[in-house]
Amino acid sequence: MSRGFTLIEVVVAIIVLEVAVVGVLGAMVLSANIMREAEVVERATARAQGALDSLGAGGEPGRGVGVFDGGIVEWAVGEAGEVTVTSSNERDGAVVVLWSRVPLR
């Protein structure tokens, strides 16, 4: 009677480990992609919120565009003080739209 593992047992163990490692690596890649997308949306939201905050101090009806670090922020202030701010990131394609009201001067 010999001691140790047979070739079949070793191959099966390697296949089981490989499946486990591939599953873990797949989850890590998916997690990294989700994090990258969340960061893109967070940057676009911060830009839009910044534009909305500066308009909140008292705006005048009109439109404007700002270009920031590969992204564009567009805003429009209506006659009744309604504001639409759109922030888009050209490189990653994120678009964030905020609506609010601001006091007019």
N, CA and C atoms as an extended XYZ file, in Angstrom:
315
Properties=species:S:1:pos:R:3:atomname:S:1:resname:S:1:resid:I:1 pbc="F F F"
N         0.835       -1.175        0.000 N   MET     1
C         0.000        0.000        0.000 CA  MET     1
C         0.886        1.247        0.000 C   MET     1
N         0.668        2.121       -0.992 N   SER     2
C         1.510        3.312       -1.107 CA  SER     2
C         0.834        4.497       -0.433 C   SER     2
N         1.668        5.445       -0.040 N   ARG     3
C         1.160        6.639        0.605 CA  ARG     3
C         1.223        7.777       -0.402 C   ARG     3
N         0.343        8.750       -0.263 N   GLY     4
C         0.347        9.897       -1.162 CA  GLY     4
C        -0.942        9.966       -1.972 C   GLY     4
N        -0.921       10.854       -2.953 N   PHE     5
C        -2.098       11.097       -3.772 CA  PHE     5
C        -1.886       10.525       -5.164 C   PHE     5
N        -2.970       10.122       -5.782 N   THR     6
C        -2.873        9.653       -7.167 CA  THR     6
C        -2.903       10.861       -8.088 C   THR     6
N        -2.546       10.641       -9.325 N   LEU     7
C        -2.545       11.712      -10.320 CA  LEU     7
C        -3.946       12.286      -10.505 C   LEU     7
N        -4.952       11.460      -10.500 N   ILE     8
C        -6.334       11.925      -10.653 CA  ILE     8
C        -6.715       12.854       -9.504 C   ILE     8
N        -6.362       12.504       -8.285 N   GLU     9
C        -6.687       13.345       -7.131 CA  GLU     9
C        -5.994       14.700       -7.221 C   GLU     9
N        -4.767       14.714       -7.673 N   VAL    10
C        -4.022       15.976       -7.821 CA  VAL    10
C        -4.668       16.843       -8.894 C   VAL    10
N        -5.029       16.270      -10.034 N   VAL    11
C        -5.655       17.029      -11.124 CA  VAL    11
C        -6.993       17.605      -10.669 C   VAL    11
N        -7.793       16.815       -9.981 N   VAL    12
C        -9.087       17.302       -9.488 CA  VAL    12
C        -8.876       18.445       -8.487 C   VAL    12
N        -7.914       18.320       -7.606 N   ALA    13
C        -7.637       19.386       -6.635 CA  ALA    13
C        -7.204       20.666       -7.339 C   ALA    13
N        -6.371       20.543       -8.374 N   ILE    14
C        -5.924       21.734       -9.122 CA  ILE    14
C        -7.098       22.387       -9.837 C   ILE    14
N        -7.981       21.591      -10.415 N   ILE    15
C        -9.149       22.156      -11.102 CA  ILE    15
C       -10.056       22.880      -10.117 C   ILE    15
N       -10.272       22.323       -8.945 N   VAL    16
C       -11.106       22.975       -7.930 CA  VAL    16
C       -10.479       24.296       -7.500 C   VAL    16
N        -9.186       24.314       -7.278 N   LEU    17
C        -8.495       25.559       -6.906 CA  LEU    17
C        -8.571       26.583       -8.029 C   LEU    17
N        -8.414       26.133       -9.262 N   GLU    18
C        -8.464       27.049      -10.398 CA  GLU    18
C        -9.833       27.716      -10.503 C   GLU    18
N       -10.894       26.946      -10.332 N   VAL    19
C       -12.243       27.508      -10.382 CA  VAL    19
C       -12.418       28.544       -9.278 C   VAL    19
N       -11.921       28.257       -8.093 N   ALA    20
C       -12.041       29.205       -6.980 CA  ALA    20
C       -11.267       30.487       -7.262 C   ALA    20
N       -10.040       30.360       -7.771 N   VAL    21
C        -9.209       31.537       -8.050 CA  VAL    21
C        -9.826       32.373       -9.165 C   VAL    21
N       -10.321       31.734      -10.220 N   VAL    22
C       -10.950       32.480      -11.315 CA  VAL    22
C       -12.181       33.227      -10.808 C   VAL    22
N       -12.957       32.612       -9.932 N   GLY    23
C       -14.124       33.291       -9.360 CA  GLY    23
C       -13.745       34.511       -8.551 C   GLY    23
N       -12.716       34.390       -7.741 N   VAL    24
C       -12.257       35.520       -6.924 CA  VAL    24
C       -11.709       36.638       -7.813 C   VAL    24
N       -10.917       36.291       -8.821 N   LEU    25
C       -10.370       37.313       -9.724 CA  LEU    25
C       -11.478       38.006      -10.514 C   LEU    25
N       -12.477       37.249      -10.933 N   GLY    26
C       -13.610       37.857      -11.633 CA  GLY    26
C       -14.345       38.849      -10.757 C   GLY    26
N       -14.531       38.496       -9.504 N   ALA    27
C       -15.194       39.407       -8.570 CA  ALA    27
C       -14.361       40.670       -8.356 C   ALA    27
N       -13.042       40.520       -8.312 N   MET    28
C       -12.174       41.689       -8.126 CA  MET    28
C       -12.233       42.617       -9.340 C   MET    28
N       -12.242       42.062      -10.537 N   VAL    29
C       -12.327       42.886      -11.754 CA  VAL    29
C       -13.660       43.610      -11.799 C   VAL    29
N       -14.745       42.904      -11.494 N   LEU    30
C       -16.060       43.531      -11.468 CA  LEU    30
C       -16.111       44.653      -10.440 C   LEU    30
N       -15.540       44.426       -9.276 N   SER    31
C       -15.508       45.438       -8.222 CA  SER    31
C       -14.715       46.666       -8.663 C   SER    31
N       -13.590       46.453       -9.320 N   ALA    32
C       -12.772       47.578       -9.799 CA  ALA    32
C       -13.530       48.397      -10.837 C   ALA    32
N       -14.259       47.750      -11.730 N   ASN    33
C       -15.045       48.475      -12.731 CA  ASN    33
C       -16.158       49.288      -12.088 C   ASN    33
N       -16.819       48.703      -11.106 N   ILE    34
C       -17.893       49.423      -10.417 CA  ILE    34
C       -17.332       50.634       -9.670 C   ILE    34
N       -16.178       50.476       -9.046 N   MET    35
C       -15.536       51.598       -8.340 CA  MET    35
C       -15.172       52.719       -9.309 C   MET    35
N       -14.634       52.367      -10.475 N   ARG    36
C       -14.258       53.378      -11.469 CA  ARG    36
C       -15.490       54.141      -11.939 C   ARG    36
N       -16.567       53.429      -12.219 N   GLU    37
C       -17.798       54.088      -12.650 CA  GLU    37
C       -18.353       54.991      -11.551 C   GLU    37
N       -18.272       54.562      -10.309 N   ALA    38
C       -18.754       55.382       -9.194 CA  ALA    38
C       -17.923       56.657       -9.048 C   ALA    38
N       -16.622       56.554       -9.249 N   GLU    39
C       -15.758       57.738       -9.170 CA  GLU    39
C       -16.083       58.726      -10.279 C   GLU    39
N       -16.371       58.234      -11.474 N   VAL    40
C       -16.721       59.110      -12.594 CA  VAL    40
C       -18.010       59.864      -12.288 C   VAL    40
N       -19.016       59.152      -11.786 N   VAL    41
C       -20.286       59.794      -11.450 CA  VAL    41
C       -20.094       60.775      -10.293 C   VAL    41
N       -19.248       60.424       -9.338 N   GLU    42
C       -18.990       61.321       -8.212 CA  GLU    42
C       -18.335       62.629       -8.681 C   GLU    42
N       -17.368       62.537       -9.606 N   ARG    43
C       -16.739       63.753      -10.133 CA  ARG    43
C       -17.744       64.615      -10.888 C   ARG    43
N       -18.567       63.991      -11.713 N   ALA    44
C       -19.578       64.748      -12.463 CA  ALA    44
C       -20.586       65.398      -11.513 C   ALA    44
N       -20.975       64.684      -10.471 N   THR    45
C       -21.906       65.236       -9.489 CA  THR    45
C       -21.284       66.404       -8.737 C   THR    45
N       -20.019       66.289       -8.381 N   ALA    46
C       -19.338       67.384       -7.667 CA  ALA    46
C       -19.270       68.637       -8.536 C   ALA    46
N       -18.974       68.457       -9.821 N   ARG    47
C       -18.938       69.617      -10.726 CA  ARG    47
C       -20.315       70.280      -10.823 C   ARG    47
N       -21.347       69.448      -11.005 N   ALA    48
C       -22.699       69.995      -11.122 CA  ALA    48
C       -23.114       70.686       -9.828 C   ALA    48
N       -22.797       70.080       -8.689 N   GLN    49
C       -23.147       70.683       -7.400 CA  GLN    49
C       -22.407       71.995       -7.198 C   GLN    49
N       -21.144       72.058       -7.608 N   GLY    50
C       -20.385       73.306       -7.506 CA  GLY    50
C       -21.015       74.417       -8.326 C   GLY    50
N       -21.436       74.090       -9.548 N   ALA    51
C       -22.090       75.101      -10.392 CA  ALA    51
C       -23.412       75.532       -9.774 C   ALA    51
N       -24.158       74.567       -9.236 N   LEU    52
C       -25.441       74.897       -8.609 CA  LEU    52
C       -25.238       75.761       -7.371 C   LEU    52
N       -24.210       75.483       -6.589 N   ASP    53
C       -23.928       76.294       -5.397 CA  ASP    53
C       -23.586       77.726       -5.779 C   ASP    53
N       -22.792       77.915       -6.840 N   SER    54
C       -22.447       79.284       -7.213 CA  SER    54
C       -23.649       80.027       -7.772 C   SER    54
N       -24.569       79.323       -8.412 N   LEU    55
C       -25.783       79.981       -8.891 CA  LEU    55
C       -26.752       80.257       -7.746 C   LEU    55
N       -26.675       79.467       -6.680 N   GLY    56
C       -27.590       79.619       -5.552 CA  GLY    56
C       -27.427       80.933       -4.810 C   GLY    56
N       -26.299       81.593       -4.996 N   ALA    57
C       -26.069       82.870       -4.321 CA  ALA    57
C       -26.917       83.980       -4.922 C   ALA    57
N       -27.572       83.700       -6.005 N   GLY    58
C       -28.398       84.703       -6.676 CA  GLY    58
C       -27.983       84.802       -8.119 C   GLY    58
N       -28.777       84.247       -8.973 N   GLY    59
C       -28.410       84.223      -10.379 CA  GLY    59
C       -29.282       85.126      -11.206 C   GLY    59
N       -28.958       85.214      -12.447 N   GLU    60
C       -29.754       85.949      -13.414 CA  GLU    60
C       -30.157       84.963      -14.495 C   GLU    60
N       -31.321       85.156      -15.100 N   PRO    61
C       -31.721       84.243      -16.160 CA  PRO    61
C       -30.665       84.201      -17.270 C   PRO    61
N       -30.414       83.018      -17.762 N   GLY    62
C       -29.438       82.867      -18.840 CA  GLY    62
C       -28.877       81.461      -18.872 C   GLY    62
N       -27.867       81.304      -19.705 N   ARG    63
C       -27.221       79.999      -19.886 CA  ARG    63
C       -25.720       80.169      -19.751 C   ARG    63
N       -25.046       79.056      -19.468 N   GLY    64
C       -23.590       79.092      -19.394 CA  GLY    64
C       -22.997       77.714      -19.572 C   GLY    64
N       -21.721       77.704      -19.904 N   VAL    65
C       -20.990       76.449      -20.096 CA  VAL    65
C       -19.621       76.620      -19.466 C   VAL    65
N       -19.177       75.591      -18.776 N   GLY    66
C       -17.831       75.576      -18.226 CA  GLY    66
C       -17.149       74.268      -18.583 C   GLY    66
N       -15.870       74.345      -18.902 N   VAL    67
C       -15.100       73.147      -19.239 CA  VAL    67
C       -14.124       72.893      -18.102 C   VAL    67
N       -14.151       71.670      -17.563 N   PHE    68
C       -13.319       71.321      -16.428 CA  PHE    68
C       -12.700       69.952      -16.637 C   PHE    68
N       -11.414       69.859      -16.714 N   ASP    69
C       -10.691       68.597      -16.628 CA  ASP    69
C       -11.350       67.465      -17.422 C   ASP    69
N       -11.569       67.686      -18.712 N   GLY    70
C       -12.163       66.649      -19.545 CA  GLY    70
C       -13.668       66.552      -19.452 C   GLY    70
N       -14.301       67.447      -18.717 N   GLY    71
C       -15.754       67.409      -18.587 CA  GLY    71
C       -16.361       68.764      -18.893 C   GLY    71
N       -17.663       68.767      -19.064 N   ILE    72
C       -18.382       70.001      -19.386 CA  ILE    72
C       -19.521       70.156      -18.393 C   ILE    72
N       -19.698       71.370      -17.891 N   VAL    73
C       -20.845       71.690      -17.047 CA  VAL    73
C       -21.636       72.762      -17.759 C   VAL    73
N       -22.921       72.480      -18.000 N   GLU    74
C       -23.814       73.443      -18.636 CA  GLU    74
C       -24.906       73.791      -17.635 C   GLU    74
N       -25.292       75.049      -17.601 N   TRP    75
C       -26.372       75.430      -16.709 CA  TRP    75
C       -27.290       76.406      -17.424 C   TRP    75
N       -28.525       76.412      -16.962 N   ALA    76
C       -29.526       77.328      -17.494 CA  ALA    76
C       -30.391       77.788      -16.329 C   ALA    76
N       -30.591       79.096      -16.238 N   VAL    77
C       -31.456       79.686      -15.209 CA  VAL    77
C       -32.644       80.293      -15.928 C   VAL    77
N       -33.857       79.838      -15.564 N   GLY    78
C       -35.069       80.336      -16.193 CA  GLY    78
C       -35.562       81.623      -15.561 C   GLY    78
N       -36.616       82.172      -16.132 N   GLU    79
C       -37.185       83.444      -15.663 CA  GLU    79
C       -37.726       83.351      -14.242 C   GLU    79
N       -38.164       82.158      -13.808 N   ALA    80
C       -38.729       82.004      -12.468 CA  ALA    80
C       -37.691       81.500      -11.467 C   ALA    80
N       -36.439       81.414      -11.880 N   GLY    81
C       -35.388       80.976      -10.977 CA  GLY    81
C       -35.121       79.488      -11.011 C   GLY    81
N       -35.782       78.771      -11.926 N   GLU    82
C       -35.517       77.341      -12.016 CA  GLU    82
C       -34.173       77.119      -12.707 C   GLU    82
N       -33.423       76.186      -12.171 N   VAL    83
C       -32.069       75.943      -12.651 CA  VAL    83
C       -31.937       74.488      -13.098 C   VAL    83
N       -31.284       74.306      -14.221 N   THR    84
C       -30.902       72.965      -14.675 CA  THR    84
C       -29.395       72.981      -14.854 C   THR    84
N       -28.726       72.065      -14.187 N   VAL    85
C       -27.273       71.938      -14.311 CA  VAL    85
C       -26.986       70.534      -14.843 C   VAL    85
N       -26.240       70.458      -15.935 N   THR    86
C       -25.867       69.172      -16.521 CA  THR    86
C       -24.349       69.078      -16.527 C   THR    86
N       -23.832       68.033      -15.941 N   SER    87
C       -22.394       67.795      -15.919 CA  SER    87
C       -22.137       66.506      -16.678 C   SER    87
N       -21.270       66.574      -17.679 N   SER    88
C       -20.948       65.367      -18.444 CA  SER    88
C       -19.442       65.231      -18.555 C   SER    88
N       -18.996       64.010      -18.532 N   ASN    89
C       -17.582       63.706      -18.638 CA  ASN    89
C       -17.352       63.097      -20.005 C   ASN    89
N       -16.634       63.795      -20.875 N   GLU    90
C       -16.428       63.342      -22.251 CA  GLU    90
C       -15.707       62.012      -22.312 C   GLU    90
N       -14.732       61.837      -21.485 N   ARG    91
C       -13.892       60.641      -21.544 CA  ARG    91
C       -14.645       59.393      -21.103 C   ARG    91
N       -15.419       59.500      -20.019 N   ASP    92
C       -16.069       58.323      -19.453 CA  ASP    92
C       -17.566       58.254      -19.721 C   ASP    92
N       -18.140       59.319      -20.244 N   GLY    93
C       -19.541       59.294      -20.609 CA  GLY    93
C       -20.534       59.464      -19.479 C   GLY    93
N       -20.115       59.890      -18.309 N   ALA    94
C       -21.047       60.081      -17.198 CA  ALA    94
C       -21.820       61.381      -17.397 C   ALA    94
N       -23.095       61.339      -17.124 N   VAL    95
C       -23.925       62.537      -17.219 CA  VAL    95
C       -24.736       62.635      -15.932 C   VAL    95
N       -24.678       63.813      -15.295 N   VAL    96
C       -25.447       64.076      -14.089 CA  VAL    96
C       -26.266       65.332      -14.343 C   VAL    96
N       -27.554       65.276      -14.034 N   VAL    97
C       -28.427       66.434      -14.219 CA  VAL    97
C       -29.049       66.776      -12.871 C   VAL    97
N       -28.938       68.052      -12.476 N   LEU    98
C       -29.538       68.534      -11.226 CA  LEU    98
C       -30.542       69.636      -11.555 C   LEU    98
N       -31.651       69.637      -10.834 N   TRP    99
C       -32.643       70.695      -10.971 CA  TRP    99
C       -32.847       71.340       -9.615 C   TRP    99
N       -33.059       72.665       -9.642 N   SER   100
C       -33.290       73.367       -8.385 CA  SER   100
C       -33.913       74.715       -8.705 C   SER   100
N       -34.114       75.516       -7.677 N   ARG   101
C       -34.558       76.905       -7.828 CA  ARG   101
C       -33.589       77.793       -7.072 C   ARG   101
N       -33.325       78.946       -7.638 N   VAL   102
C       -32.453       79.907       -6.984 CA  VAL   102
C       -33.150       81.261       -6.941 C   VAL   102
N       -32.813       82.080       -5.950 N   PRO   103
C       -33.366       83.433       -5.939 CA  PRO   103
C       -32.724       84.260       -7.053 C   PRO   103
N       -33.509       85.018       -7.746 N   LEU   104
C       -32.983       85.864       -8.818 CA  LEU   104
C       -32.627       87.239       -8.260 C   LEU   104
N       -31.674       87.855       -8.899 N   ARG   105
C       -31.280       89.210       -8.466 CA  ARG   105
C       -32.253       90.226       -8.939 C   ARG   105
